[in-house]
Amino acid sequence: MCTKKDPPDCIVKDPSGNDVGVEVSELVDKRAIEKVERGINTTRLWRENEVIQEIEKILKEKDLKRYHGSYSKIVVIIHTDEVSIEYEHIKPTIENHLFPPLKQIDEAYLLFSYPYKEKCPYIRLRLR
């Protein structure tokens, strides 16, 4: 169920029936999107450290929000369609990175659109 009292973006039930707040974001290069919208064909080539920095930025922004309601946990899902961020390449870096402590976020995931072995894979982010 999506709420009109954002945040969170949506509320789901865990297996025990408890409310879980879900925040959704996108890892994308906004400058590249602006260029494409102006008819300039471009693709950003992300470095691993830039991906980590952008994820940290998104997590910090989501952690600063004032969540409406009571939730058993808050989960952040970061979706990416960036073709230069390949699941099998970035997975070891992301899985071995320990993200800074957060006050409200309990779990976070990086979700890929591009199929890997016929699935849309995800990586659970390690939060302190």
TORTI-231984 format. One record per atom (N, C-alpha, C): x, y, z; residue in three letters. Coordinates in steps of 0.1 Angstrom, whole numbers, plus 5000, padded with zeros to 4 digits. Layout:
N
XYZALA...
end
This chain:
128
500949885000MET500050005000MET500950125000MET500650214991CYS501450344991CYS500650444999CYS501350535006THR500650625015THR500650765009THR499750845014LYS499650985010LYS500451065020LYS500851005032LYS501551065042LYS503051025041LYS503651055030ASP505051025028ASP505851095038ASP507051045041PRO507450915039PRO506850815050PRO506950695047PRO507650615037PRO506850625024PRO507550575013ASP506850575000ASP505750465000ASP506050355006CYS505050245007CYS505150175020CYS504050095023ILE504050015036ILE503749875031ILE504549785036VAL504249635033VAL504149565046VAL503649445046LYS503549365058LYS504649255058LYS505349235069ASP506349135070ASP505548995073ASP506248885073PRO505548755075PRO504748745088PRO505148835098SER504348835110SER503248925110SER503049005099GLY501949095098GLY502249235103GLY503549265106ASN503949395111ASN504149485099ASN503849615101ASP504149715090ASP505549745089ASP506049745076VAL507449775072VAL507349895063VAL508050005067GLY508150125058GLY509150095047GLY508750135035VAL509650115023VAL509950245016VAL511150285015GLU511550395007GLU512250354995GLU511950414984VAL512450374971VAL513250494965VAL514350464959SER515250564953SER515850504940SER516550594933GLU517150544920GLU518550594920GLU519450504916LEU520850544914LEU521050574900LEU521150704896VAL521150744882VAL522050874881VAL522650894870ASP523351014867ASP522351114861ASP521951214870LYS521051314865LYS521551394853LYS522851424853ARG523351504842ARG523251424829ARG523551294830ALA523351214817ALA521951214813ALA521051204822ILE519551204818ILE519251344811ILE519751444817GLU519451584811GLU519951594797GLU521151534795LYS521751534781LYS520951454771LYS520551334776VAL519651254767VAL518351324764VAL517751394773GLU516551464771GLU516751574761GLU517951624760ARG518251734750ARG518751674736ARG518651534735GLY519051474723GLY520451434722GLY521251444733ILE522651414732ILE522751274738ILE523151174730ASN523251034734ASN524551024743ASN524350984755THR525550964764THR525250864774THR526250804779THR526250704790THR527350734800THR526950734813ARG528050754823ARG528750624826ARG530050634827LEU530850524831LEU531150544846LEU530550464854TRP530650474868TRP531950404873TRP532650454882ARG533750384889ARG533150334902ARG533750224907GLU533250164919GLU533050254931GLU534050344933ASN534050434944ASN532850534942ASN532550574930GLU531450664927GLU530050594930GLU529950474928VAL528750394931VAL528550394946VAL529650364953ILE529550364968ILE529150494973ILE529850604968GLN529550744973GLN528050774970GLN527550744959GLU526150774955GLU525150694964GLU525450564967ILE524650494976ILE524650554990ILE525850594995GLU525950655008GLU525050785008GLU525150864998LYS524350984997LYS522850954998LYS522450864990ILE521050824990ILE520550775004ILE521350685010LEU521050635024LEU520950745034LEU521950845034LYS521950955043LYS520651035041LYS520251065029GLU519051145026GLU517851075032GLU517750945029LYS516550875034LYS516550865049LYS517750855056ASP517850845070ASP517450975077ASP517551085070LEU517151215076LEU515651245076LEU514851165069LYS513451195068LYS512751165081LYS511551225082ARG510751205094ARG509651115089ARG509650985094TYR508750885089TYR507450895097TYR506350885089HIS504950895095HIS504450755098HIS504150735111GLY503650605115GLY504650525123GLY504250405126SER505150315134SER505350195126SER506650155125TYR507050045116TYR508049955123TYR507949825120SER508849725126SER510249755121SER510349805109LYS511649845103LYS511349935091LYS512450005087ILE512450085075ILE513450025065ILE513049995053VAL513849935043VAL513950035031VAL515150045026VAL515450135014VAL515750045003VAL515150064991ILE515449994979ILE515950094969ILE517150074964ILE517850164955ILE517850094942ILE517150144932HIS517050074919HIS518050144909HIS518750064901THR519550124890THR519350054877THR519350144867ASP519250104853ASP520550134846ASP521550184853GLU522850234847GLU523550114841GLU523750114828VAL524350004820VAL525749974824VAL526450084829SER527850064833SER528050004847SER526949994854ILE526949934868ILE526449784866ILE527349694864GLU527049564861GLU527049474874GLU525949404876TYR525749324888TYR527049244891TYR527449154882GLU528549064885GLU529849134887GLU530049254882HIS531249324884HIS531249404898HIS530149464901ILE530049554913ILE529749474926ILE529149354924LYS528749274935LYS529749254946LYS531049214943PRO532049194954PRO532349324961PRO532449434954THR532749564960THR531649604970THR530349594965ILE529249634974ILE529149534986ILE529249404983GLU529049314994GLU530149325005GLU531349375001ASN532449385011ASN532449525017ASN531649615013HIS531649755018HIS530649765030HIS531149825041LEU530349845053LEU529949995052LEU528650015050PHE528150155049PHE528050215063PHE528150355063PRO528150425076PRO526850395084PRO526950425097PRO525750395106PRO524650485102PRO523450435103LEU522150505101LEU521250495113LEU520450595115LYS519650595127LYS518250535125LYS517750535113GLN516350495111GLN516250375101GLN517250365092ILE517150265082ILE517750125087ILE516850025086ASP517249895091ASP517849795080ASP517349815068GLU517849735057GLU517949815044GLU518849785035ALA518849855022ALA519349755012ALA518849775000TYR519149684988TYR519449764976TYR520349714968LEU520549774954LEU519949674945LEU519049724937LEU518249634928LEU518649674913LEU518849574905PHE519249594891PHE518049554882PHE517949624871SER516949594861SER517449494851SER518749504848TYR519249424837TYR519349274842TYR518749184835PRO518749044839PRO520148984840PRO520348904850TYR521548824852TYR521048684854TYR521348594845LYS520948464846LYS519348454847LYS518748534839GLU517248544837GLU516548594850GLU517248664858LYS516648724870LYS517048874871LYS516248954878CYS516749094881CYS517349084895CYS518649084896PRO519349064908PRO519349184918PRO519649154930TYR519849264940TYR520949224949TYR521449324956ILE522549314966ILE522049374979ILE522049294990ARG521749355003ARG522949435008ARG522749565011LEU523849645016LEU524149615030LEU525449615034ARG525849595048ARG525849725055ARG524949745065LEU524849865073LEU525449835086LEU526149945091ARG526749925105ARG525649925115ARG
end
